Amino acid sequence: QRTRGVMALCYGDPARVSDEAFRNAVAEMERRLELPYFWDAMTRSARGIVDAYTLGGQHGLWRQAERVLAPTQLVYGGRDRLVSYRMARRASAAFRDARLLTLPDAGHVAMMEYPEAVAQAFRELLDDCGGS
């Protein structure tokens, strides 16, 4: 049940998750829940995310993004329930050389829902940068 909740939160369409992938996710969740440090790690991760968005000054997340010189590929799912499109647009503006791929039917894990489209966007970025 916990795994279904996570899938519903992260996927634009949880039906895209194959039975095998769901079974693997359940097994992984069960494995992690047995780790003695699981809840502490989850709590610290959540706090770290909040801190990253609220930290001010030169160490703030957006200030750091402004200093990135490399071309940056951003991927946003139109059904993302964790990150708003406003945040994706802000990120696109913060990075000097950003490309924003928006996948309207994807959720927070667009790269898992639409791996071909995301891979193509990264291949194009690499091609444009002279990489192969």
N, CA and C of each residue as an Amber inpcrd file, in Angstrom:
protein
   396
   0.8300000  -1.1960000   0.0000000   0.0000000   0.0000000   0.0000000
   0.8770000   1.2650000   0.0000000   1.9290000   1.2360000   0.7910000
   2.8500000   2.3720000   0.8500000   3.4750000   2.6130000  -0.5270000
   3.8560000   1.5290000  -1.1860000   4.4750000   1.6500000  -2.5110000
   3.4850000   2.2190000  -3.5190000   2.2350000   1.7880000  -3.4570000
   1.2120000   2.3490000  -4.3540000   1.0640000   3.8510000  -4.1290000
   1.1040000   4.2770000  -2.8760000   1.0030000   5.7020000  -2.5650000
   2.1570000   6.4950000  -3.1520000   3.3580000   5.9450000  -3.0390000
   4.5370000   6.6140000  -3.6100000   4.4160000   6.6760000  -5.1270000
   3.9750000   5.5910000  -5.7370000   3.7970000   5.5690000  -7.1950000
   2.7610000   6.6070000  -7.6260000   1.6640000   6.6900000  -6.8900000
   0.6140000   7.6630000  -7.2300000   1.1300000   9.0860000  -7.0990000
   2.0240000   9.3110000  -6.1540000   2.5860000  10.6420000  -5.9540000
   3.6110000  10.9950000  -7.0300000   4.3780000  10.0160000  -7.4630000
   5.5080000  10.2860000  -8.3540000   5.2180000  10.1330000  -9.8430000
   4.2670000   9.2940000 -10.1940000   3.9780000   9.0400000 -11.6040000
   2.7760000   9.8530000 -12.0660000   2.8630000  10.3860000 -13.2630000
   1.7150000  11.0660000 -13.8580000   0.5940000  10.0760000 -14.1050000
   0.9700000   8.8610000 -14.4890000   0.0130000   7.7790000 -14.7110000
   0.6100000   6.5050000 -14.1270000   0.2420000   6.1700000 -12.8860000
   0.8110000   4.9770000 -12.2500000   0.5660000   3.6890000 -13.0320000
  -0.3980000   3.6850000 -13.9390000  -0.6570000   2.4940000 -14.7530000
   0.5150000   2.1960000 -15.6940000   1.3960000   3.1750000 -15.9120000
   2.5590000   2.9570000 -16.7700000   3.6020000   2.0640000 -16.1060000
   3.4780000   1.8470000 -14.8000000   4.4300000   1.0010000 -14.0810000
   4.0870000  -0.4600000 -14.3710000   5.0450000  -1.1890000 -14.8920000
   4.8030000  -2.6060000 -15.1950000   4.6540000  -3.3950000 -13.8940000
   4.0320000  -4.5550000 -13.9980000   3.8770000  -5.4230000 -12.8210000
   5.2340000  -5.7750000 -12.2280000   6.1910000  -6.0590000 -13.0950000
   7.5360000  -6.4070000 -12.6220000   8.1820000  -5.2290000 -11.8940000
   8.0730000  -4.0410000 -12.4570000   8.6480000  -2.8590000 -11.8140000
   7.9780000  -2.5960000 -10.4690000   6.6760000  -2.8140000 -10.3980000
   5.9700000  -2.6150000  -9.1310000   6.4450000  -3.6300000  -8.0910000
   6.5720000  -4.8860000  -8.4850000   7.0630000  -5.9100000  -7.5460000
   8.4680000  -5.5600000  -7.0640000   9.3090000  -5.0830000  -7.9730000
  10.6660000  -4.6740000  -7.5860000  10.6310000  -3.5030000  -6.6110000
   9.7290000  -2.5620000  -6.8400000   9.6100000  -1.4040000  -5.9460000
   9.1350000  -1.8320000  -4.5600000   8.1970000  -2.7640000  -4.5100000
   7.7200000  -3.2790000  -3.2180000   8.8700000  -3.9580000  -2.4760000
   9.6190000  -4.7970000  -3.1720000  10.7490000  -5.4970000  -2.5490000
  11.7880000  -4.5010000  -2.0440000  12.0530000  -3.4700000  -2.8280000
  13.0320000  -2.4600000  -2.4130000  12.5340000  -1.6820000  -1.2030000
  11.2590000  -1.3410000  -1.1830000  10.6950000  -0.6290000  -0.0360000
  10.7960000  -1.5010000   1.2190000  10.4630000  -2.7620000   1.0960000
  10.5640000  -3.6740000   2.2450000  12.0050000  -3.7750000   2.7300000
  12.9490000  -3.8400000   1.7960000  14.3730000  -3.9090000   2.1640000
  14.7970000  -2.6630000   2.9190000  14.4110000  -1.5070000   2.3950000
  14.8030000  -0.2500000   3.0340000  14.1790000  -0.0780000   4.4130000
  12.9350000  -0.5040000   4.5610000  12.2640000  -0.3700000   5.8550000
  12.9500000  -1.1840000   6.9480000  13.6910000  -2.1940000   6.5690000
  14.4080000  -3.0070000   7.5520000  15.7430000  -2.3990000   7.9560000
  16.2090000  -1.4090000   7.2390000  17.4840000  -0.7790000   7.5760000
  17.3180000   0.0430000   8.8520000  18.2430000  -0.0790000   9.7870000
  18.0850000   0.6330000  11.0610000  18.1250000   2.1580000  10.9240000
  18.7070000   2.6400000   9.8700000  18.8540000   4.0870000   9.6880000
  17.8510000   4.6680000   8.6920000  16.8960000   3.8660000   8.2280000
  15.9810000   4.3150000   7.1750000  15.2490000   5.6080000   7.5340000
  14.5560000   5.6300000   8.6690000  13.7360000   6.8030000   8.9970000
  14.5970000   8.0260000   9.2720000  15.7630000   7.8320000   9.8580000
  16.6700000   8.9520000  10.0770000  17.1360000   9.5180000   8.7350000
  17.4710000   8.6380000   7.7980000  17.9070000   9.0900000   6.4720000
  16.7880000   9.8290000   5.7480000  15.5720000   9.3250000   5.8440000
  14.4380000   9.9950000   5.1970000  14.2070000  11.3800000   5.7910000
  14.2800000  11.4740000   7.1040000  14.0820000  12.7600000   7.7780000
  15.1630000  13.7500000   7.3730000  16.3980000  13.3040000   7.3740000
  17.5020000  14.1950000   6.9930000  17.3970000  14.6250000   5.5290000
  16.9790000  13.7160000   4.6660000  16.8100000  14.0580000   3.2500000
  15.7380000  15.1220000   3.0720000  14.6210000  14.9470000   3.7470000
  13.5360000  15.9290000   3.6490000  13.9910000  17.2880000   4.1630000
  14.6920000  17.2910000   5.2730000  15.2050000  18.5620000   5.8110000
  16.1970000  19.1980000   4.8460000  17.0340000  18.3770000   4.2330000
  18.0120000  18.8970000   3.2820000  17.3570000  19.5580000   2.0850000
  16.2730000  18.9730000   1.6020000  15.5500000  19.5640000   0.4720000
  14.9620000  20.9080000   0.8710000  14.3350000  20.9570000   2.0270000
  13.7600000  22.2200000   2.5060000  14.8610000  23.2550000   2.6880000
  15.9670000  22.8650000   3.2980000  17.0780000  23.7970000   3.5010000
  17.6170000  24.3310000   2.1780000  17.7300000  23.4650000   1.1830000
  18.2640000  23.8890000  -0.1160000  17.4070000  24.9790000  -0.7430000
  16.1060000  24.8890000  -0.5700000  15.2070000  25.8750000  -1.1660000
  15.0840000  27.1440000  -0.3400000  15.4080000  27.0620000   0.9340000
  15.2110000  28.2330000   1.7900000  16.5070000  28.9250000   2.1840000
  17.6350000  28.3030000   1.9140000  18.9210000  28.8930000   2.2510000
  19.1370000  30.1570000   1.4250000  19.4960000  31.2220000   2.0700000
  19.7080000  32.4790000   1.3560000  21.1770000  32.7260000   1.0660000
  21.4450000  33.8850000   0.5070000  22.8160000  34.2840000   0.2460000
  23.4520000  33.5220000  -0.9020000  24.7770000  33.5890000  -0.9550000
  25.5060000  33.0000000  -2.0730000  25.4340000  31.4750000  -2.1050000
  25.0600000  30.8580000  -1.0000000  24.9720000  29.3990000  -0.9610000
  23.5720000  28.8950000  -1.2860000  22.6650000  29.8050000  -1.5550000
  21.3050000  29.4170000  -1.8930000  21.2540000  28.6460000  -3.2020000
  20.2490000  27.8140000  -3.3170000  20.0960000  26.9530000  -4.4880000
  20.0790000  27.7430000  -5.7930000  19.3280000  28.8230000  -5.8360000
  19.2030000  29.5940000  -7.0800000  20.4910000  30.3320000  -7.4040000
  21.2010000  30.7980000  -6.3920000  22.4970000  31.4470000  -6.6320000
  23.4940000  30.4450000  -7.1990000  23.4520000  29.2360000  -6.6670000
  24.3510000  28.2030000  -7.1870000  24.0030000  27.8670000  -8.6350000
  22.7290000  27.8030000  -8.9480000  22.3060000  27.5130000 -10.3260000
  22.8150000  28.5860000 -11.2850000  22.7980000  29.8290000 -10.8570000
  23.2690000  30.9340000 -11.7080000  24.7460000  30.7930000 -12.0530000
  25.5020000  30.0990000 -11.2200000  26.9450000  29.9560000 -11.4440000
  27.3120000  28.7450000 -12.3070000  26.3450000  27.9230000 -12.6430000
  26.6250000  26.7460000 -13.4820000  26.9130000  27.2220000 -14.9050000
  28.0550000  26.8420000 -15.4270000  28.4570000  27.2700000 -16.7670000
  28.0970000  26.2500000 -17.8410000  27.9420000  25.0160000 -17.4660000
  27.6650000  23.9490000 -18.4340000  26.2240000  24.0100000 -18.9220000
  25.9970000  23.6200000 -20.1640000  24.6190000  23.4980000 -20.6440000
  23.8600000  22.5260000 -19.7330000  22.6230000  22.8440000 -19.4670000
  21.8380000  22.0830000 -18.4930000  20.5090000  21.6530000 -19.0900000
  20.2200000  20.3700000 -18.9780000  18.9370000  19.8410000 -19.4430000
  18.0160000  19.6840000 -18.2380000  16.9040000  20.3700000 -18.2590000
  15.8880000  20.2490000 -17.2160000  14.7260000  19.4530000 -17.7900000
  14.1280000  18.6180000 -16.9700000  12.9960000  17.7980000 -17.4000000
  11.8670000  18.0210000 -16.4060000  10.6990000  18.3420000 -16.9330000
   9.5460000  18.5940000 -16.0700000   8.3440000  17.8030000 -16.5570000
   7.6630000  17.1710000 -15.6350000   6.4330000  16.4550000 -15.9530000
   5.2330000  17.3310000 -15.6450000   4.3500000  17.4690000 -16.6050000
   3.1700000  18.3210000 -16.4430000   2.2320000  17.8750000 -15.3380000
   2.3350000  16.6120000 -14.9260000   1.5010000  16.1010000 -13.8310000
   2.3070000  15.9170000 -12.5450000   3.4340000  16.5990000 -12.4580000
   4.2930000  16.4980000 -11.2750000   3.5620000  17.0760000 -10.0720000
   3.4120000  16.2710000  -9.0360000   2.7200000  16.7130000  -7.8290000
   3.7010000  17.1750000  -6.7620000   5.0100000  17.0920000  -7.0510000
   6.0250000  17.4750000  -6.0760000   6.7140000  18.7910000  -6.4230000
   6.8440000  19.0750000  -7.7050000   7.5010000  20.3100000  -8.1520000
   6.5480000  21.0270000  -9.1000000   6.2600000  22.2680000  -8.8040000
   5.3190000  23.0220000  -9.6400000   5.9850000  23.4780000 -10.9350000
   5.1650000  23.7270000 -11.9500000   5.7000000  24.2250000 -13.2160000
   6.3620000  25.5830000 -13.0010000   5.8600000  26.3550000 -12.0740000
   6.4770000  27.6430000 -11.7540000   7.9370000  27.4400000 -11.3430000
   8.1930000  26.3910000 -10.5760000   9.5580000  26.0920000 -10.1420000
  10.4150000  25.6670000 -11.3330000   9.8430000  24.9160000 -12.2540000
  10.5860000  24.5020000 -13.4480000  10.9610000  25.7190000 -14.2830000
  10.0390000  26.6460000 -14.4280000  10.3340000  27.8750000 -15.1820000
  11.4060000  28.6890000 -14.4710000  11.3330000  28.7460000 -13.1470000
  12.3400000  29.4910000 -12.3910000  13.7140000  28.8540000 -12.5800000
  13.7610000  27.5370000 -12.5320000  15.0320000  26.8400000 -12.7390000
  15.5670000  27.1140000 -14.1390000  14.6870000  27.0920000 -15.1190000
  15.0920000  27.3560000 -16.4940000  15.6910000  28.7490000 -16.6400000
  15.1560000  29.6910000 -15.9150000  15.6810000  31.0590000 -15.9600000
  16.9770000  31.1900000 -15.1630000  17.1400000  30.3860000 -14.1170000
  18.3090000  30.5090000 -13.2430000  19.5820000  29.9750000 -13.8960000
  19.4820000  28.8760000 -14.6030000  20.6690000  28.3200000 -15.2580000
  20.9550000  29.1200000 -16.5250000  22.2230000  29.4230000 -16.7640000
  22.6070000  30.2690000 -17.9020000  22.2210000  29.6720000 -19.2450000
  22.4700000  28.3900000 -19.3880000  22.2560000  27.7320000 -20.6770000
  21.3800000  26.5010000 -20.4470000  20.1080000  26.7610000 -20.1770000
  19.1970000  25.6700000 -19.8300000  18.2330000  25.3610000 -20.9600000
  17.8970000  24.1040000 -21.0380000  16.8380000  23.6400000 -21.9280000
  15.8050000  22.9810000 -21.0290000  14.5660000  23.3020000 -21.2560000
  13.4900000  22.7270000 -20.4520000  12.6330000  21.8280000 -21.3270000
  12.6740000  20.5450000 -21.0390000  11.8170000  19.5780000 -21.7120000
  10.6000000  19.3730000 -20.8230000   9.4250000  19.6850000 -21.3380000
   8.1890000  19.4860000 -20.5870000   7.4180000  18.3320000 -21.2090000
   7.1030000  17.3640000 -20.3930000   6.3270000  16.2040000 -20.8280000
   4.9780000  16.2810000 -20.1180000   3.9410000  16.7090000 -20.8240000
   2.6470000  17.0280000 -20.2010000   2.0120000  15.9060000 -19.3880000
   2.2030000  14.6530000 -19.7870000   1.5490000  13.5470000 -19.0890000
   2.4310000  12.8720000 -18.0480000   3.6560000  13.3540000 -17.8930000
   4.5890000  12.7470000 -16.9400000   4.4150000  13.3550000 -15.5550000
   4.8440000  12.5960000 -14.5680000   4.8530000  13.0800000 -13.1950000
   6.2640000  13.4750000 -12.7930000   6.6170000  13.2230000 -11.5370000
   7.9120000  13.6230000 -10.9970000   9.0590000  12.7710000 -11.5400000
   8.7600000  11.5840000 -11.9920000   9.8090000  10.6880000 -12.4930000
   9.6740000  10.5250000 -14.0090000   9.6810000  11.6370000 -14.7010000
   9.4990000  11.6470000 -16.1590000  10.4920000  10.7340000 -16.8600000
  11.7110000  10.6520000 -16.3400000  12.7290000   9.8210000 -16.9710000
  12.4010000   8.3400000 -16.8730000  11.5630000   7.9650000 -15.9130000
  11.1400000   6.5690000 -15.7930000   9.8720000   6.3090000 -16.6010000
   9.0570000   7.3260000 -16.7630000   7.8120000   7.1820000 -17.5170000
   8.0350000   7.2940000 -19.0240000   8.9210000   8.1830000 -19.4130000
   9.1840000   8.4460000 -20.8360000  10.6930000   8.4280000 -21.0950000
  11.3370000   7.2810000 -20.8640000  12.8020000   7.2360000 -20.9830000
  13.3200000   7.5890000 -22.3720000  12.5780000   7.2260000 -23.4130000
  13.0440000   7.5150000 -24.7710000  13.0860000   9.0190000 -25.0260000
  12.0530000   9.7320000 -24.6200000  11.9990000  11.1840000 -24.8420000
  13.0830000  11.9010000 -24.0430000  13.2890000  11.4680000 -22.8150000
  14.3080000  12.1020000 -21.9760000  15.7000000  11.7950000 -22.5260000
  15.9360000  10.5470000 -22.9060000  17.2350000  10.1840000 -23.4760000
  17.5090000  10.9680000 -24.7520000  16.4890000  11.1460000 -25.5870000
  16.6500000  11.9100000 -26.8240000  17.0410000  13.3570000 -26.5250000
  16.4210000  13.9490000 -25.5300000  16.7520000  15.3310000 -25.1610000
  18.2090000  15.4320000 -24.7150000  18.6770000  14.4590000 -23.9490000
  20.0700000  14.4820000 -23.5030000  21.0280000  14.2090000 -24.6590000
  20.6520000  13.3250000 -25.5770000  21.4990000  13.0940000 -26.7610000
  21.6370000  14.3740000 -27.5780000  20.5320000  15.0830000 -27.7540000
  20.5760000  16.3450000 -28.5060000  21.4530000  17.3730000 -27.7970000
  21.3610000  17.4330000 -26.4860000  22.2090000  18.3510000 -25.7240000
  23.6790000  18.0010000 -25.9370000  24.0040000  16.7260000 -25.8240000
  25.3910000  16.2960000 -26.0270000  25.8550000  16.5580000 -27.4530000
  25.0080000  16.2860000 -28.4290000  25.3630000  16.5490000 -29.8250000
  25.6450000  18.0290000 -30.0420000  24.8110000  18.8790000 -29.4730000
  24.9970000  20.3230000 -29.6300000  26.2580000  20.8180000 -28.9360000
  26.7070000  20.0730000 -27.9350000  27.9240000  20.4460000 -27.2080000
  29.1740000  19.8220000 -27.8260000  28.9700000  19.0600000 -28.8940000
  30.1120000  18.4340000 -29.5530000  30.4770000  17.0890000 -28.9630000
  29.6480000  16.5650000 -28.0770000  29.9050000  15.2530000 -27.4780000
  29.2690000  14.1600000 -28.3010000  29.6460000  12.9370000 -28.0050000
  29.0270000  11.8080000 -28.7040000  28.8810000  10.6290000 -27.7870000
